[in-house]
Every structure is written in structure tokens, then in C-alpha cells.
Amino acid sequence: MDPRASFSILLLLVGVVQASPLMEQRVEDVILTEPEAMDITTRILESNNGSSELLMEGDLVFPKTRNALFCFNNNCFWKKNAKNLVEVPYIMSNEFSSSDKSVIQSAMETFHTKTCIRFVARTSQTDYLSIENKDGCYSSLGRIGGKQVVSLKRLGCVYRGIAQHELNHALGFYHEQTRSDRDQYVRINWENISPDMAYNFQKQDTNNQNTPYDYGSIMHYGSTAFATQAGVETITPIPDARVQIGQRQDLSNTDILRINKLYGCSS
């Protein structure tokens, strides 16, 4: 073989080997980046399609026996420690990759930096979250006692906004559009909702903590949630129908305010 050809092949092989870590990182980036066109509700409902769990409002584990915002003797709040921080013990399934775990821990970080909530690795606590790779994205509402599953299916649910959404359910928060005064801020288009799905839009007797309705809440449905056909609106903001709902990037400022008010955080 021509020595120059051999040298060219060698250079090509070296280039491939050196490029591999970069290629691997790009694959990781694709896995961790959520498509911009899909709102949080569409992502959650698609992931929960066919789930074996009986779910209310798309991602709340049934039965929904209480709302932590109206919680008798605070039994469904997570407890504060001696440092006045709210500890929420958790374990995380080994089915998650290191990248998955990084995304989930990143989702927890906003709670840590903006509220008094601290998700801490479980040691021997009786009440704790078990974050698992099950058949959808879902959670119970508030602290229910003992082991309670927060499901974040690896294919479809491991995104920062979705993890925050489900963790916020576990802290005790309903979806924004089910709050008691929602009819002043959104119109529910019942004609675009199948009758057997209408229960998902039932208003709840929520304590809104003197905070404004938040179209930008991580807990708000997208505009086409539970639609009878693709693209039709089930929720329309009023009076301005152009207002965006269903974001999945991060806790909103009002989400953070409500957590701090509910749990009595000092700042």
C-alpha cells in the first residue's frame, strides 16, 4: 500500500477516536433536551397513555382524598427540621442513568435555592418519595405517609419541568386551572372535551393564599389538554386568548411564592 494512503487512513482513525466522546455528549444532549413545540400537558398525557395507574387530572394518583392546602392538622405537609427547613426524603431507582439522575437533581435545585424545601437522600425516615421509572409521569398529592411513588418514566418524563411538576404535586399542589376562581381567568371549552374526560377539569376548593392566577405556573395545563381531536383548544385564557399556558421550563415566581407561603418559609 502506498505509505501516503496508510498515513491518511491512520489520521482518519485517530480523528474518529478523538471525536467519539463529543459524539456521545451530543447524544446525551439530545436525550436531555425537550422539544420546544410540546407543552407540559401533552408530554405528560402522551407518557401516561396506557398507564396501569388510575389517574385523576392526567397525573394524580387516585384516590385524591385531600389537598395539602386544606390539610387537617397539617398531616399532609412535609415536616420541618430543627433548622426550620422542610425535609422531603427520597430514594431514586437505579434504573435511571447518571444523566437521568442529573436532570432530576437539577429539577430539585430550584426548590433548594428559592424555598425552604430540601429533598434529601433517605436514611431511615418512614415517610419518603420513591422516584421510579414506571409507566408514566405521576404523583400522589401531598405527603400520604410511608413510601409514595413519584413516577418519571425514562422515555418521556425525565425533563426538568416535568420533574418539578410532579414534585410540586407531592408537596401538595393541584393543577392551576382547577383552582376555585379559575372561571375568571380561563374558559373551559367543554364541547372539545369528551364527556368521560370532563372530570379532569373539576374545580377544587383551593386556598389560593392571596396569590394571583398564574398562567405561567409549572402546574398549568396546556391549551389542548384532553382534547377530542388534535389541535383544538380545551382551555382558553380570558380575556386575552393569546396568553401562553402549559410551560415546562421551571417553577414560576408565583409557584415559588406559594410554596414559601404554604410551608412558612422565612424567605
Long-range contacts (C-beta under 8 A, 24 or more apart in sequence): 28-99, 31-99, 32-99, 32-103, 32-159, 34-159, 34-161, 34-248, 39-222, 39-223, 39-224, 39-245, 39-246, 39-247, 39-248, 40-161, 40-162, 40-165, 40-218, 40-221, 40-222, 40-246, 40-247, 40-248, 41-221, 41-222, 41-224, 41-225, 41-246, 42-222, 42-224, 42-225, 42-246, 43-137, 43-156, 43-157, 43-159, 43-162, 43-248, 44-136, 44-137, 44-157, 44-162, 44-165, 45-225, 45-226, 46-156, 47-136, 47-137, 47-153, 47-155, 47-156, 47-157, 48-135, 48-136, 48-137, 48-138, 50-135, 51-134, 51-135, 51-136, 51-138, 52-135, 53-134, 53-135, 53-136, 53-138, 53-151, 55-136, 55-138, 56-199, 56-200, 57-174, 57-175, 57-178, 57-200, 58-200, 58-221, 58-225, 58-226, 59-136, 59-137, 59-138, 59-139, 59-165, 59-166, 59-169, 60-138, 60-139, 60-140, 60-141, 60-169, 60-174, 61-138, 61-139, 61-140, 61-141, 61-149, 64-141, 66-141, 66-142, 67-141, 67-142, 67-172, 67-174, 67-204, 67-205, 67-206, 68-141, 68-142, 68-143, 68-171, 68-172, 68-173, 68-262, 69-172, 69-173, 69-174, 69-206, 69-207, 69-209, 69-262, 70-205, 70-206, 70-207, 71-142, 71-172, 75-143, 76-141, 76-142, 76-143, 76-144, 76-172, 77-142, 77-143, 77-172, 77-262, 77-263, 78-117, 78-127, 78-143, 78-171, 78-263, 80-116, 80-263, 80-264, 84-116, 84-266, 85-116, 85-117, 85-118, 86-115, 86-116, 86-117, 86-118, 86-263, 86-265, 87-118, 87-120, 87-125, 88-117, 88-118, 88-119, 88-120, 88-128, 88-129, 88-170, 88-171, 89-119, 89-120, 89-121, 89-122, 89-123, 89-125, 89-127, 89-128, 89-129, 90-119, 90-120, 90-121, 90-122, 90-128, 90-129, 90-130, 90-131, 90-150, 91-121, 91-122, 91-128, 91-129, 91-130, 91-131, 92-131, 93-130, 93-131, 93-132, 93-133, 95-132, 95-133, 95-154, 96-131, 96-133, 96-152, 96-154, 96-158, 97-154, 100-152, 100-154, 100-158, 103-158, 103-159, 103-160, 103-163, 104-131, 104-152, 104-158, 104-163, 106-160, 107-160, 107-161, 107-163, 107-164, 107-167, 108-163, 108-167, 110-164, 110-250, 110-251, 110-256, 111-164, 111-167, 111-251, 111-259, 114-251, 114-256, 114-260, 115-256, 115-259, 115-260, 115-263, 115-265, 116-260, 116-263, 116-264, 116-265, 116-266, 117-171, 117-259, 117-263, 117-265, 119-167, 129-167, 129-170, 137-162, 137-165, 137-166, 138-166, 139-166, 139-167, 139-169, 139-170, 140-169, 140-170, 141-169, 141-170, 141-172, 141-173, 141-174, 142-170, 142-171, 142-172, 143-170, 143-172, 159-248, 160-248, 160-249, 160-250, 161-218, 161-247, 161-248, 161-249, 161-250, 162-248, 164-218, 164-250, 164-251, 165-218, 165-219, 165-248, 168-218, 168-219, 168-251, 168-255, 168-259, 169-219, 171-259, 171-262, 171-263, 172-262, 173-219, 173-255, 173-258, 173-259, 173-262, 174-204, 174-206, 174-219, 175-219, 175-220, 175-221, 176-213, 176-214, 176-215, 176-217, 176-219, 176-220, 176-221, 177-201, 177-220, 177-221, 177-235, 177-245, 178-202, 178-203, 178-204, 178-206, 179-203, 179-204, 179-206, 179-208, 179-213, 180-204, 180-205, 180-206, 180-208, 181-208, 181-213, 182-213, 184-213, 184-238, 185-213, 185-215, 185-237, 185-238, 186-235, 186-236, 186-237, 186-238, 186-245, 187-235, 187-236, 187-238, 188-234, 188-235, 189-232, 189-233, 189-234, 189-235, 189-236, 192-227, 192-228, 192-229, 192-232, 192-233, 192-234, 193-226, 193-227, 193-228, 193-234, 194-226, 194-228, 197-226, 200-225, 200-226, 201-226, 201-234, 209-258, 209-261, 209-262, 211-254, 211-257, 211-258, 211-261, 212-254, 214-252, 214-254, 214-255, 215-243, 215-244, 215-245, 216-244, 216-245, 216-247, 216-252, 216-254, 217-252, 217-254, 217-255, 218-247, 218-248, 218-249, 218-250, 218-251, 218-252, 218-255, 219-255, 220-245, 220-246, 220-247, 221-245, 221-246, 222-246
